[in-house]
């Protein structure tokens, strides 16, 4: 996955934890829409592994 997409997903997680859900969805959706078909599985894996980044909870 390109660094810009990873950064956008990380920023989306930060926004989510700050209760800025509309902004978080906008940033995350834009990143996912820019991803190539080859990047989609890696994004799905990253999201599955980083659920706690969005919720602020471990595991």
KACORKA-V853050 format. One record per pair of residues at least 6 apart in sequence whose C-alpha atoms are under 8 Angstrom apart, sorted by sequence separation. I is the first residue (numbers start at 0). GAP is how many residues later the second one is. D is the distance in Angstrom with one decimal. If there is no record, write none. Layout:
BEGIN
[[I/GAP/D] [I/GAP/D]]
END
This chain:
BEGIN
[[14/6/6.6] [51/6/5.3] [51/7/6.0] [14/8/6.8] [15/8/5.6] [31/8/7.6] [50/8/7.6] [14/9/5.1] [13/10/7.8] [11/11/7.6] [12/11/6.9] [31/11/7.7] [11/12/4.4] [10/13/7.5] [11/13/6.9] [11/15/5.8] [10/16/7.6] [11/16/5.5] [8/18/7.4] [7/19/6.3] [8/19/5.5] [7/20/6.3] [8/22/7.0] [7/23/6.1] [4/26/5.3] [4/27/7.5] [4/29/7.9] [4/30/7.3] [0/34/7.9] [16/36/7.9] [16/37/5.9] [0/38/5.4] [15/38/5.8] [16/38/6.3] [13/39/7.5] [15/39/7.5] [16/39/6.3] [12/40/5.7] [13/40/7.0] [0/41/6.5] [12/41/4.5] [0/42/7.1] [11/42/7.9] [9/43/7.8]]
END
